[in-house]
Amino acid sequence: MSFRDTFTRDDSDSNLQYDDTASYYYISTILVVIAIPLAWNVVKNILASLKSSDEKVNRAGQISSDLIKGAAEMTKKKVITGGFLIKVFILIVVTLFTYQLLSRAASHKQLKGFDPYEILEVERGATEKEIRRAYRAMAKRFHPDKNPDDPQATAKFLLITKAHECLTDEKAKVNCERFGNPDGPGTFHVSIALPSFLVEKKNQVAVLVFFFLIILVVIPGGVVYWYNETSKYDEKGVINDNGKIFYAGLNENTIPKNLPEVLGHCYEFSEIPVLPSQQQDFFNLKREIEDEIPKKKYETRNMKTIMSIIGYLNRKPIGPTLQKDLLVVLKKSPVLIQSMAEFAMKFQKIKGAKSFGLRCALNIIDFGQMFFQGIWDQDAYLLQLPSFDAESYQLVTKY
């Protein structure tokens, strides 16, 4: 019998096989490693949302004052998103669970050394006769022949045998005094901290099912989900299927005027519907830019996005209910325009593929400059300055 069999807890007669306290500290450490970066991410998002909206660049006055106010409100409120709330919830759960584990670990009684007097339930200084009497009583009670199906009783029997030996055999007694056990110096064993419920017979099926689900379902499923999600995007975070839109919408005769429609059809904007509360502002904007709207006869799924881009470039008033969606379009469009230009250039090198021509790529680049400056192809370049509008420009050019 190895000396690990000689250790017990204060409140249990069972032989110690797994250390619950160590497992609590082990699991708590893992949870803390998860909680620290998660907490930092949450705090960072909150701090970012509190920054002044003055840090947001007003690109050459391309957005109305009402839209700028809306951008400030979005900057303050955008932290409260579904993803942010999920992170906060996970952080709270992890924190509470860690607290519970540490509380349990702190409340557990510490391991104690081999004490033959306590094991035999006799007083220190007991006579040899008293020791033998206690040993016979306990050996009779915990003998394996009387407890054939109880491994704990067998362990206890071995333990009291060692305790009796320690108190009655001179050599064993010397070992107990020097090394704390009757076997003399032993090797040091290190084991993984596992909670005891993992090896309890009644939990075997549940534990096996749990590990089966984790190893064969959850982990592979997570990897497949991650791969499917990440494979949808390129290195810039642009949806790969946008290439189909670029291929169908671009040609060698494409001019900047055609590009709001191509940009508006990108899959990033497919979930921006016209809500009932936006109907009035939608029709008002449609009247303002009616001559600029594409005349194609097929149904377009992203008409609101296309109209928002055209209205923005033409500096038309955009209703308050549409401004939040416009901000989303303005945020996502620069990288999409860059991808569109790269797409057009890439196909110049593929033999047998549709040719867009260098002029198409240059027109996309020009469109990108107009988009950043908030002006359209016929507008004066002075309009990109924050202090200039159409009326100011007329006054300047008049003189």
ZADOPA-629849 format. One record per residue (C-alpha): y, z, x; residue number from 1; chain. Coordinates in steps of 0.001 Angstrom, whole numbers, plus 500000, padded with zeros to 6 digits. Each point is the difference from the previous one (the first is absolute). Example, Ala and Ser with C-alpha at 12.3 -4.5 7.8 and 13.67 -1.06 7.14 Angstrom:
ZADOPA-629849
        v        w        u   resi   chain
   495500   507800   512300      1       A
   503440   499340   501370      2       A
END
This chain:
ZADOPA-629849
        v        w        u   resi   chain
   500000   500000   500000      1       A
   503403   499029   501433      2       A
   502825   502489   499995      3       A
   501911   498184   497260      4       A
   497504   501662   497672      5       A
   501422   503386   500940      6       A
   503437   499369   498488      7       A
   500856   500983   496407      8       A
   503104   500528   497922      9       A
   501150   503395   498734     10       A
   499365   499220   496372     11       A
   496800   498011   500257     12       A
   496432   500604   501060     13       A
   499457   496273   500503     14       A
   499494   498399   503340     15       A
   503087   498070   501056     16       A
   499294   496275   500246     17       A
   503452   498444   499317     18       A
   503416   501495   500523     19       A
   502162   499589   496887     20       A
   503083   501410   501731     21       A
   499837   497456   502795     22       A
   499531   497217   497459     23       A
   503126   501150   498145     24       A
   502060   499818   503186     25       A
   498453   496652   500917     26       A
   500784   498409   496608     27       A
   503478   501577   499989     28       A
   500737   498400   503374     29       A
   499048   496571   498676     30       A
   502195   500510   496924     31       A
   502957   501075   502139     32       A
   499609   496848   502110     33       A
   500224   498013   496746     34       A
   502831   502066   498518     35       A
   502428   499880   502939     36       A
   500575   496185   500117     37       A
   499898   499866   496194     38       A
   502682   502698   499761     39       A
   502108   498217   502612     40       A
   499744   496748   498027     41       A
   501109   501746   496801     42       A
   502926   501741   501725     43       A
   501018   496768   501731     44       A
   500098   498163   496665     45       A
   502118   502754   498463     46       A
   502429   499998   502935     47       A
   500244   496205   499880     48       A
   500842   500135   496295     49       A
   502844   502452   500676     50       A
   501763   497732   502467     51       A
   503308   498668   498838     52       A
   499935   496630   498328     53       A
   502913   499053   502271     54       A
   497365   499209   502616     55       A
   498832   497129   497845     56       A
   501599   496809   501220     57       A
   502022   498084   497413     58       A
   499292   496488   501209     59       A
   503378   498329   499832     60       A
   500761   501150   496487     61       A
   497088   498121   498556     62       A
   499212   502810   497507     63       A
   502312   501181   497260     64       A
   501387   503548   500012     65       A
   497729   500914   497104     66       A
   496991   498770   501962     67       A
   501057   502039   503027     68       A
   500122   503105   497808     69       A
   496567   499119   498697     70       A
   498749   499642   503569     71       A
   501302   503477   500796     72       A
   498153   501441   497012     73       A
   496797   498199   501008     74       A
   500376   501357   503526     75       A
   500155   503546   498654     76       A
   497224   499630   497466     77       A
   497559   497644   501677     78       A
   498277   502939   501710     79       A
   498582   501032   496618     80       A
   497341   497320   499825     81       A
   496375   500081   498970     82       A
   498854   499957   503616     83       A
   502373   502830   500919     84       A
   498762   502171   497126     85       A
   496381   499375   501032     86       A
   500832   501092   503567     87       A
   501718   503156   498722     88       A
   497022   500780   497753     89       A
   497526   499535   502863     90       A
   502173   502147   502272     91       A
   500115   502810   497420     92       A
   496230   499866   499451     93       A
   499286   499985   503751     94       A
   502418   502894   500566     95       A
   498508   502135   497217     96       A
   496432   499238   501095     97       A
   500850   500883   503608     98       A
   501578   503252   498861     99       A
   496886   500875   498007    100       A
   497724   499268   502959    101       A
   502088   502090   502389    102       A
   500116   502834   497468    103       A
   496215   499920   499689    104       A
   499601   499894   503780    105       A
   502324   502986   500414    106       A
   498123   501989   497342    107       A
   496566   499400   501540    108       A
   498611   502845   502040    109       A
   499575   499385   503668    110       A
   496646   499525   501674    111       A
   498595   503102   501597    112       A
   497642   500523   502878    113       A
   496420   501138   500005    114       A
   499907   503676   498920    115       A
   496398   501278   499803    116       A
   501013   503285   498338    117       A
   501786   498200   497185    118       A
   497195   497480   499580    119       A
   497442   502802   499602    120       A
   502473   501987   497900    121       A
   499743   503152   502123    122       A
   502646   502237   501529    123       A
   500891   499728   503641    124       A
   498089   502616   501912    125       A
   497059   499838   497586    126       A
   496688   501197   501399    127       A
   497196   497611   500868    128       A
   498073   501330   497020    129       A
   502850   499173   497613    130       A
   500330   496560   501556    131       A
   496308   499227   499579    132       A
   500040   501249   496416    133       A
   502959   497774   499133    134       A
   498380   497057   501773    135       A
   496705   500366   498096    136       A
   501799   500238   496650    137       A
   502132   496921   500624    138       A
   497146   498015   501592    139       A
   497883   500656   496965    140       A
   502835   498885   497735    141       A
   500878   496767   501839    142       A
   496575   498988   501364    143       A
   499395   496223   499657    144       A
   496668   500617   498246    145       A
   501860   501732   497182    146       A
   502769   497385   499929    147       A
   498231   496686   500663    148       A
   502715   497819   498424    149       A
   503035   501869   501335    150       A
   501193   498779   503438    151       A
   502781   502592   499958    152       A
   497437   502803   499762    153       A
   498137   498534   502974    154       A
   503230   499888   502011    155       A
   500739   503589   499020    156       A
   496495   501080   501063    157       A
   500497   498433   503432    158       A
   503378   501681   500260    159       A
   498705   503514   499263    160       A
   497108   499389   502432    161       A
   502514   499248   502733    162       A
   502046   503060   499029    163       A
   496910   502243   500168    164       A
   499059   498534   503345    165       A
   503506   500582   501287    166       A
   499871   503704   499103    167       A
   496433   500735   501095    168       A
   499381   497824   503055    169       A
   501819   501022   503166    170       A
   500416   496452   501336    171       A
   501253   498714   496661    172       A
   502365   502963   499786    173       A
   501486   499176   503403    174       A
   500503   496373   498895    175       A
   501742   501183   496835    176       A
   502366   502157   501999    177       A
   500790   497266   502542    178       A
   499861   496797   497951    179       A
   500202   501180   496399    180       A
   496539   498753   499111    181       A
   496395   500957   500834    182       A
   499132   496589   501488    183       A
   502382   500280   502929    184       A
   502499   497292   501034    185       A
   499829   496936   497800    186       A
   501490   496516   499957    187       A
   503258   499229   498227    188       A
   499644   497714   496996    189       A
   502766   497964   498371    190       A
   499539   498581   496524    191       A
   502124   498110   497492    192       A
   501735   502194   497454    193       A
   498442   499183   496645    194       A
   500301   501940   496760    195       A
   496769   501663   498933    196       A
   499862   498326   496584    197       A
   499080   496735   501739    198       A
   496543   501333   500879    199       A
   499271   501944   496849    200       A
   496925   498573   498293    201       A
   501626   499809   496579    202       A
   502787   497782   501398    203       A
   497843   497519   501912    204       A
   500040   497243   497364    205       A
   503739   500314   499362    206       A
   500768   499926   503744    207       A
   497792   496942   500542    208       A
   501604   498176   497061    209       A
   503476   500877   501284    210       A
   499316   498688   503501    211       A
   498279   496930   498551    212       A
   503128   499188   497974    213       A
   502330   500625   502928    214       A
   498036   498047   502617    215       A
   498619   497139   497884    216       A
   502637   499626   497275    217       A
   503390   501530   500778    218       A
   500351   499011   503664    219       A
   498705   496391   499614    220       A
   501974   499634   496778    221       A
   503157   501210   501726    222       A
   499502   497565   502862    223       A
   499418   497079   497598    224       A
   503080   500945   497955    225       A
   502133   500331   503131    226       A
   498800   496634   501307    227       A
   500625   498241   496690    228       A
   503479   501474   499741    229       A
   501055   499308   503569    230       A
   498551   496486   500033    231       A
   502409   499052   497201    232       A
   502951   500299   502384    233       A
   501028   498429   503291    234       A
   501435   501852   502976    235       A
   503446   500102   498353    236       A
   498648   501524   496799    237       A
   500388   496751   498026    238       A
   497302   499101   497475    239       A
   497887   497191   501474    240       A
   499708   498170   496678    241       A
   503709   499190   500229    242       A
   498900   497139   502258    243       A
   498739   498187   496890    244       A
   503463   500325   498438    245       A
   501713   498780   503158    246       A
   497607   497061   500305    247       A
   500559   498932   496380    248       A
   503757   500668   499887    249       A
   501185   498616   503329    250       A
   500197   496402   501155    251       A
   501965   497893   502444    252       A
   502814   499558   497458    253       A
   500435   503719   499256    254       A
   503638   501107   500064    255       A
   501454   503549   499738    256       A
   500629   499533   496280    257       A
   496216   499742   499412    258       A
   499122   503140   501926    259       A
   500933   502771   497504    260       A
   497204   498678   497781    261       A
   497452   500011   502843    262       A
   501074   503468   501121    263       A
   499978   501347   496444    264       A
   496388   498918   499468    265       A
   498697   502200   502856    266       A
   497280   502417   498957    267       A
   502103   502982   501121    268       A
   502141   499406   496893    269       A
   497201   499389   497520    270       A
   500302   503493   498531    271       A
   503673   499820   499030    272       A
   499867   499187   496264    273       A
   502923   499748   497589    274       A
   500050   503310   498160    275       A
   501352   500308   496446    276       A
   502958   502009   501311    277       A
   500884   497134   502355    278       A
   500034   497214   497430    279       A
   503779   499971   499467    280       A
   500889   500043   503696    281       A
   497302   497377   500615    282       A
   501508   497555   497491    283       A
   503543   500697   501229    284       A
   498941   499131   503551    285       A
   498191   496917   498750    286       A
   503198   498729   498381    287       A
   501972   500610   503198    288       A
   497665   497967   502217    289       A
   498588   497551   497473    290       A
   500931   496982   502101    291       A
   498253   501448   503069    292       A
   496666   500859   498347    293       A
   497126   497665   501017    294       A
   499440   497274   497390    295       A
   496239   499794   500406    296       A
   498134   499983   496722    297       A
   497089   502236   500922    298       A
   500048   503704   499208    299       A
   501004   502236   502895    300       A
   498658   503519   500201    301       A
   502867   501379   502091    302       A
   503059   498648   498186    303       A
   501847   503321   500179    304       A
   499562   500130   503787    305       A
   501133   496395   500427    306       A
   503039   500578   497800    307       A
   500874   503190   501876    308       A
   499934   498139   503341    309       A
   502133   497165   498646    310       A
   502461   502413   498377    311       A
   500245   502022   503207    312       A
   500699   496913   502134    313       A
   502579   498696   497523    314       A
   501649   503467   499748    315       A
   499570   500118   496266    316       A
   500208   503326   498137    317       A
   496556   501542   499654    318       A
   499467   502509   497218    319       A
   499246   503642   500849    320       A
   496452   499826   498627    321       A
   499148   497211   502474    322       A
   501575   501536   503086    323       A
   497036   502181   500963    324       A
   497670   496979   499958    325       A
   502546   498016   501998    326       A
   499972   502682   502679    327       A
   496219   499627   500231    328       A
   500413   496229   500425    329       A
   502687   500452   502677    330       A
   497791   502419   501902    331       A
   496878   497805   500039    332       A
   501560   496545   500371    333       A
   501034   499898   503706    334       A
   496430   500243   501317    335       A
   498842   497495   497363    336       A
   502667   497500   501075    337       A
   498926   500464   503629    338       A
   496358   499419   499039    339       A
   501010   496901   498038    340       A
   501767   498533   503050    341       A
   497045   500783   502274    342       A
   497640   498431   497465    343       A
   501990   496767   499959    344       A
   500102   499853   503797    345       A
   496303   500810   500361    346       A
   498891   496977   497988    347       A
   501916   497669   502292    348       A
   497216   500571   502541    349       A
   496976   499534   497740    350       A
   498723   496430   500023    351       A
   499217   498615   496562    352       A
   501775   502835   498177    353       A
   502950   499599   497699    354       A
   503137   499454   502064    355       A
   503130   501880   499016    356       A
   502194   498565   502713    357       A
   502398   501773   502328    358       A
   502814   499629   497491    359       A
   498080   502146   497492    360       A
   499667   502840   502516    361       A
   503687   499763   500942    362       A
   500999   500116   496327    363       A
   497912   503161   499556    364       A
   501814   501561   502966    365       A
   503355   499002   498463    366       A
   498886   501514   496705    367       A
   499142   503230   501815    368       A
   503497   500165   501471    369       A
   501525   499444   496573    370       A
   497777   502697   498537    371       A
   501084   502535   502608    372       A
   503659   499073   499630    373       A
   499912   499983   496217    374       A
   501551   496542   499668    375       A
   498734   496663   498672    376       A
   500068   496580   501623    377       A
   503401   498988   498637    378       A
   501721   503343   500578    379       A
   502552   500575   502736    380       A
   498703   502014   502932    381       A
   502919   502431   499722    382       A
   498391   501332   496834    383       A
   497418   501799   502080    384       A
   502686   502447   501153    385       A
   500093   503256   497962    386       A
   503712   499696   499224    387       A
   499798   496428   498677    388       A
   499167   498726   496553    389       A
   500709   496636   498359    390       A
   503503   501031   498955    391       A
   500870   501327   503466    392       A
   498722   496823   501578    393       A
   502197   497844   497757    394       A
   503049   502046   500914    395       A
   499267   499681   503729    396       A
   499361   496272   499926    397       A
   503048   499391   497788    398       A
   502322   500829   502823    399       A
END
